[in-house]
Amino acid sequence: MPPEGLGHAGRQRHVPDLLDAEPERFATALDDVHRRLTERIEDLIARRGTLHRLTQDDRALLPDRACAVLDRLAGRGWAAGTWEPDDPRIEEPASALADKLLANRALPTMPDGYHHQSDAAARYALVNHHREDQAPPIARLNALIEANLRAAGIEVPCQ
């Protein structure tokens, strides 16, 4: 019998035990199977999303929360990426984004333990400066947001 057949047969061997089990044990076993399947499905969906991001753009390094923000900005027709780096209109979205972050002080806070990592600033710089040469207006926008956050007392890694 092929290896996958042995594994399948082994699982089937336990089915009569479960069918003869007390209702509580049977329900517990079904709940456990449901939980494990749900976890596996969620993991596969997350992997599919990561693979999709790898094929579509360079967002694979970004957490899902950052990707969601970028998607919302793009969905609103936000066009700062097409402006010139010295365009004064960049100051308005920078201020608005900083104000939004400052309205909920937990949002711009670094995760626990992040500061104690020896490469924390380097990793922040890697993501922060990625492609800034290809999108100077976005680099300026980011610098303005960081300046607003620092002025409000939020710690932003220096690079």
Secondary structure, DSSP 8 states (H G I E B T S, - for coil): --HHHHHHHHHHHHHHHHHTS-HHHHHHHHHHHHHHHHHHHHHHHHHHHHHHHHHHSS-TTS-HHHHHHHHHHHHTT--GGGS-TT-GGGHHHHHHHHHHHHHSTTTTS--TTSTTSTTHHHHHHHHHTTTTTT-HHHHHHHHHHHHHHHHTT------
